[in-house]
Amino acid sequence: MSLFYKTLSSAAALAANMKFVSRLRFAKAAHLSRDVFSGAAPVGGLLVGLLLALPACKATQTDSPSAQHLPAKSEQPFDPAVAKPKLALAPTQVMIFGIGHLDTAPASFQVAWLEPVLCRLRTYKPDLILTEAMSGEQIMGLEAYAAYHGTANQYAGPTLAMAKAAQADLHLTAAQALVQANELSEKGNLTPADRRRLAGLFVAAAEPLSATVQWLRLPMAERIGADGISPALAKQVTLFANMRNEMSSMAARLAADLGLERVYGAGDHASDVTQPDFAALKAAVSAESGQVDLFNHNTPEFRAVPEEALKMATAAEVMPALKWKNSPRFAELDADAQWLSMLRSEKMGRVGRQRVAAWEAQNLRMAVAIREATAPIAGGRALLIVGASHKPFLEAYLRTFTDVELVSVPALLNAKPVVCPE
């Protein structure tokens, strides 16, 4: 018998029992009044009534072990985040490191200027590192659904081309390559040949940044096309390793320095299908006076910073620029200028609201990617390096999770470890 029917039959029996006891109490009360006045002592009848009432009393007890663990009644809506103070283990720590995309930095910018920042991030010792790149799974999924999403080439053209070439070389699908890459990653004590093989598998899985981690862990002389990666793909992975962007210059480099085998893509473009028609959006923006200035941070609040002095055109600007991008004030001003302003605008109307909905959907998917990646490292540390505009939204969503504790970037950047340069 199912639990549902057992519960029904138990409830029915209890109800019948209570009804019988009620009748018995009434009858005994009437009998008692007669016997009291006649001098009789109805002790036996009273005992029978008490015995019959015991099961019903026991069923209503609230001091049983299971009842003690039930939450107290509350009018407050359920909030999963309230579980954090009651975790049996330490919470999983997540740091969202916001940055202006390095490929848009001034031509004078040099990757070497990032060392004081990278040094501090190494002291955080993340167990895994995520980037704003899409996962290989999403890239291949977008390609499979090109008729719906549009070709993945518009988001990840080089990655897709490299993946298809590696799949042909290895006679594997992207999914098969990822399975083999995960198995090899767990082997431990990898030889240079293993790392070249692993790099080739990651390329085939549309995870070139993880291939880059393997490349950076190899001595220069071992970064050659062999053991499952062709000379042509080896050359392209070398190009990835030297790219001036936060995914290669920061995330992949940190992963290699910390002895990690890969990085994880948390970026999303599957939600792009929810965006409004571009022509309609452009017209709506043009109709709202001052909207373009808001998008470009051309407002008194932003000019007061001033942001023009934080473009990382010199080494001295790097740390102040990153402190600004990760400050609560930047988060507040940027979110209001780029997104909340569209919700307030009557001229932007539903077009503006649709654009904000797409932005929220993108960040929610990114938050889910972070949660999935951190599931196996409960109580560990994770780091996401991402465009600064995403940071306040991601942190807001992550705060609602049961097992995520956000780590302060400003505190990290303001720290002065003796091992790190200023």
C-alpha positions in Angstrom: 0.0 0.0 0.0 1.3 3.4 -0.9 2.2 6.0 1.8 -0.7 8.2 0.5 -3.3 5.5 1.1 -1.7 4.4 4.4 -1.9 8.0 5.6 -5.6 8.3 4.5 -6.5 5.1 6.3 -4.6 6.1 9.4 -6.3 9.4 9.4 -9.7 7.8 9.0 -9.1 5.4 11.8 -8.0 8.2 14.1 -11.1 10.2 13.2 -13.4 7.3 13.9 -11.6 6.6 17.2 -12.0 10.2 18.3 -15.7 10.2 17.4 -16.2 7.0 19.4 -14.3 8.5 22.4 -16.4 11.6 22.2 -19.6 9.6 22.2 -18.3 7.5 25.1 -17.4 10.6 27.1 -21.0 11.9 26.6 -22.5 8.6 27.6 -20.2 8.2 30.6 -20.9 11.7 31.7 -24.6 11.0 31.6 -24.1 7.7 33.4 -21.8 9.4 35.9 -24.4 12.0 36.9 -27.0 9.2 37.5 -24.5 7.0 39.5 -23.2 9.9 41.6 -26.7 10.8 42.7 -27.5 7.1 43.3 -24.3 6.5 45.2 -22.6 4.2 42.5 -18.9 4.5 41.6 -18.4 4.2 37.7 -14.6 3.6 38.0 -14.4 0.8 35.4 -16.3 2.8 32.8 -14.0 5.8 33.3 -10.9 3.7 32.9 -12.2 2.3 29.6 -12.8 5.8 28.3 -9.3 7.0 29.4 -7.6 4.0 27.7 -9.5 4.6 24.5 -8.5 8.3 24.5 -4.8 7.5 24.9 -4.0 6.8 21.2 -5.6 10.1 20.2 -3.6 12.0 22.8 -0.4 10.4 21.7 -1.1 11.3 18.1 -1.2 15.0 19.0 2.1 15.1 20.9 4.6 17.6 19.6 7.6 16.6 21.6 8.6 13.6 19.4 12.0 13.8 17.7 10.6 14.4 14.3 8.3 17.1 15.5 11.2 18.9 17.3 12.9 19.4 13.9 10.0 21.0 12.2 10.4 24.7 11.6 8.4 27.1 13.7 5.4 28.6 12.0 6.2 31.8 10.3 4.5 34.3 8.1 7.8 35.1 6.3 8.3 33.7 2.8 10.8 30.9 2.4 14.4 32.1 1.9 17.0 29.3 1.2 19.8 31.6 2.3 18.7 31.3 5.9 20.3 27.8 5.9 23.8 29.4 5.8 24.3 29.9 9.6 23.2 26.2 10.2 25.6 24.5 7.7 27.4 21.5 9.1 30.5 22.4 7.1 32.1 25.7 6.2 30.2 27.5 3.3 31.6 27.5 -0.2 33.4 30.8 -0.8 33.0 32.6 -4.1 34.8 35.7 -5.3 33.4 37.7 -8.2 36.3 39.7 -9.6 35.0 42.5 -11.8 37.2 44.0 -14.5 37.1 46.1 -17.6 37.8 43.8 -20.6 41.5 43.9 -21.2 41.2 43.7 -24.9 39.7 47.2 -24.8 42.5 48.6 -22.6 44.7 51.3 -24.1 47.4 50.2 -26.5 50.0 51.1 -23.9 48.6 48.5 -21.4 51.0 45.7 -20.5 50.0 42.3 -19.1 53.0 42.4 -16.7 51.3 45.3 -14.9 48.8 42.8 -13.5 51.3 41.0 -11.3 50.4 42.8 -8.0 46.8 41.8 -8.6 47.6 38.2 -9.7 49.8 37.8 -6.6 46.9 38.7 -4.3 44.6 36.4 -6.2 47.1 33.6 -5.7 46.9 34.2 -1.9 43.2 33.5 -2.1 44.1 30.0 -3.4 40.9 29.2 -5.3 40.1 25.5 -5.9 38.5 26.3 -9.2 38.5 29.3 -11.6 35.7 30.4 -13.9 35.7 32.8 -16.8 33.2 34.8 -18.9 33.8 32.4 -21.8 31.0 30.1 -22.7 31.4 26.4 -21.8 32.1 24.0 -24.6 28.8 22.4 -24.0 26.9 25.6 -24.7 29.0 26.4 -27.7 28.2 23.0 -29.3 24.6 23.4 -28.2 24.3 26.8 -29.9 25.8 25.2 -33.1 23.3 22.4 -33.0 20.5 24.8 -32.6 21.9 27.3 -35.1 18.5 27.7 -36.8 17.1 29.0 -33.5 20.0 30.8 -31.9 22.0 31.8 -35.0 25.4 30.3 -35.7 27.8 30.0 -32.7 30.5 31.5 -35.0 29.2 35.0 -34.0 30.1 34.2 -30.3 32.9 31.7 -30.5 34.2 31.4 -34.1 37.8 30.4 -33.4 36.8 28.1 -30.6 34.3 26.3 -32.8 36.7 26.0 -35.8 39.4 24.6 -33.5 37.0 22.1 -31.9 35.9 20.7 -35.2 39.4 20.3 -36.4 40.4 18.5 -33.2 37.3 16.3 -33.3 38.2 15.2 -36.8 41.8 14.4 -35.7 40.8 12.4 -32.7 37.6 10.9 -34.1 35.6 12.0 -31.1 32.6 14.2 -30.5 32.9 17.1 -28.2 31.1 15.2 -25.4 33.3 12.2 -25.8 36.4 14.4 -25.7 35.2 16.1 -22.5 34.6 12.7 -20.8 38.2 11.6 -21.7 39.6 14.9 -20.6 38.0 14.7 -17.2 39.3 11.1 -16.8 42.8 12.1 -17.7 42.7 15.2 -15.5 42.0 13.0 -12.5 45.0 10.7 -13.2 47.6 12.9 -11.5 51.3 13.1 -12.1 50.8 14.0 -15.7 53.7 13.7 -18.1 54.3 16.2 -20.9 52.8 13.7 -23.3 49.7 13.5 -21.1 49.4 17.3 -21.0 49.6 17.5 -24.8 47.0 14.8 -25.1 44.8 16.6 -22.5 45.2 19.9 -24.4 44.0 18.2 -27.6 41.0 16.8 -25.8 40.1 20.1 -24.3 40.3 21.8 -27.8 38.0 19.0 -29.2 35.6 19.7 -26.3 35.4 23.4 -27.3 37.4 24.3 -24.1 40.5 26.1 -25.5 41.1 28.0 -22.3 41.5 24.7 -20.5 43.9 23.6 -23.2 45.7 26.9 -22.6 46.1 25.9 -18.9 47.8 22.7 -20.0 50.0 24.6 -22.4 51.1 27.0 -19.7 51.9 24.1 -17.4 54.3 22.6 -20.0 57.9 23.8 -20.3 58.4 25.9 -23.4 60.3 23.1 -25.2 57.4 20.7 -24.7 54.7 23.0 -26.3 54.7 21.1 -29.6 52.2 19.4 -31.8 52.3 15.7 -30.8 50.4 13.1 -28.7 46.9 14.0 -29.9 47.3 17.7 -30.8 48.3 18.7 -34.3 51.1 21.2 -35.0 48.4 23.6 -36.4 46.3 23.4 -33.3 49.4 23.6 -31.1 50.1 26.9 -32.7 46.6 28.2 -32.1 46.7 27.2 -28.4 50.0 29.1 -28.2 48.2 32.1 -29.6 45.4 31.7 -26.9 48.1 31.6 -24.2 49.4 35.0 -25.3 46.2 36.8 -25.8 45.7 40.1 -24.0 42.4 39.4 -22.3 41.4 38.5 -18.7 40.6 34.9 -19.7 44.1 34.0 -20.8 46.2 36.6 -19.1 44.6 36.2 -15.7 42.3 33.1 -15.4 44.4 30.6 -17.3 47.6 31.9 -15.9 46.3 31.7 -12.3 45.1 28.2 -12.9 48.5 27.1 -14.2 50.3 28.8 -11.3 48.1 27.1 -8.8 48.4 23.7 -10.3 44.8 23.4 -11.5 44.1 21.4 -14.6 41.4 23.5 -16.2 39.1 26.6 -16.0 35.3 26.6 -16.3 33.2 28.7 -18.7 30.4 30.6 -16.9 29.5 32.9 -19.8 26.1 32.7 -21.6 24.7 33.6 -24.9 21.8 31.1 -25.0 19.7 33.8 -23.4 20.4 36.2 -26.4 17.2 34.8 -28.1 15.2 36.9 -25.5 16.7 40.2 -26.6 14.5 42.7 -28.4 14.9 43.4 -32.1 18.1 45.5 -32.5 16.5 48.2 -34.7 13.6 48.6 -32.3 16.1 48.9 -29.4 18.2 51.4 -31.2 15.1 53.5 -32.0 14.0 53.4 -28.4 17.4 54.5 -27.1 17.5 57.4 -29.6 14.0 58.5 -28.5 15.1 58.7 -24.8 17.1 61.9 -24.3 20.3 61.2 -22.3 20.1 57.4 -22.5 23.3 57.2 -24.6 25.1 59.4 -22.0 24.0 57.0 -19.3 25.3 54.0 -21.3 28.6 55.7 -21.8 28.9 56.8 -18.1 28.8 60.4 -19.3 27.1 61.7 -16.1 28.1 64.0 -13.3 28.4 61.0 -10.9 30.8 59.2 -13.2 32.8 62.3 -14.1 33.4 62.9 -10.4 35.5 59.7 -10.2 37.0 60.5 -12.8 37.0 57.4 -14.9 39.2 58.8 -17.6 42.1 58.5 -15.2 41.3 54.8 -14.6 41.8 53.3 -18.1 45.0 51.4 -17.1 47.1 53.4 -19.6 49.9 53.2 -17.0 51.0 50.7 -14.4 50.0 53.1 -11.7 46.4 53.1 -12.8 45.9 49.3 -12.7 45.2 48.9 -9.0 43.0 52.0 -8.6 41.0 51.0 -11.7 40.3 47.5 -10.4 39.5 48.8 -6.9 36.9 51.2 -8.5 35.4 48.4 -10.7 34.9 46.2 -7.7 33.5 48.9 -5.4 29.9 49.1 -4.2 29.7 52.6 -5.6 30.6 51.5 -9.1 28.1 48.6 -8.9 25.3 51.0 -7.9 26.0 53.7 -10.5 26.7 51.2 -13.4 23.6 49.1 -12.7 21.4 52.2 -12.6 22.9 53.8 -15.7 22.9 50.7 -17.9 19.9 48.8 -16.8 17.6 50.4 -14.2 17.4 53.6 -16.3 15.7 51.6 -19.1 13.0 50.4 -16.6 12.2 54.0 -15.6 11.9 55.2 -19.2 8.4 55.4 -20.7 9.9 56.0 -24.1 11.9 52.8 -23.9 8.8 51.0 -22.9 8.6 47.2 -23.3 11.6 47.2 -25.5 13.7 48.5 -22.6 12.1 46.0 -20.2 12.8 43.2 -22.7 16.5 44.1 -22.9 16.7 44.1 -19.1 15.0 40.8 -18.9 17.6 39.3 -21.3 20.4 40.7 -19.2 18.9 39.2 -16.0 18.4 35.9 -17.8 22.1 35.9 -18.8 23.3 36.6 -15.3 21.0 34.0 -13.8 22.4 31.4 -16.2 25.9 32.5 -15.2 25.0 32.1 -11.5 23.7 28.6 -12.2 27.0 27.8 -14.0 28.9 28.9 -10.9 26.7 26.8 -8.6 27.1 23.7 -10.8 30.9 24.1 -10.9 31.2 24.6 -7.1 28.9 21.6 -6.2 31.9 19.1 -6.0 34.0 21.5 -3.8 31.6 22.2 -0.9 33.5 24.3 1.6 36.1 25.2 -1.0 36.9 28.4 -2.8 36.0 29.6 -6.3 37.0 32.6 -8.4 35.1 34.1 -11.3 36.9 36.8 -13.4 34.2 38.7 -15.3 33.2 42.0 -16.8 32.4 44.4 -13.9 28.8 45.1 -15.0 27.9 41.5 -14.3 29.3 41.6 -10.7 26.4 43.2 -8.8 23.8 41.0 -10.4 25.7 37.8 -10.0 26.4 38.6 -6.3 22.8 39.4 -5.7 21.7 36.0 -7.1 24.4 34.1 -5.4 23.4 35.6 -2.0 20.1 33.6 -2.3 21.9 30.2 -2.5 22.1 28.0 0.6 25.8 27.3 0.4 27.6 30.3 -1.1 29.5 32.9 0.9 30.7 35.9 -1.1 34.4 37.0 -0.6 35.2 40.7 -0.7 37.4 41.8 -3.6 38.1 45.3 -2.1 39.5 43.6 1.0 41.7 41.4 -1.1 43.0 44.4 -3.2 43.6 46.5 -0.1 45.6 43.8 1.6 49.4 44.1 1.5 50.8 40.6 1.6 54.6 40.7 2.1 55.0 38.4 -0.9 53.2 40.7 -3.3 54.4 43.9 -5.0 52.5 47.1 -4.5 
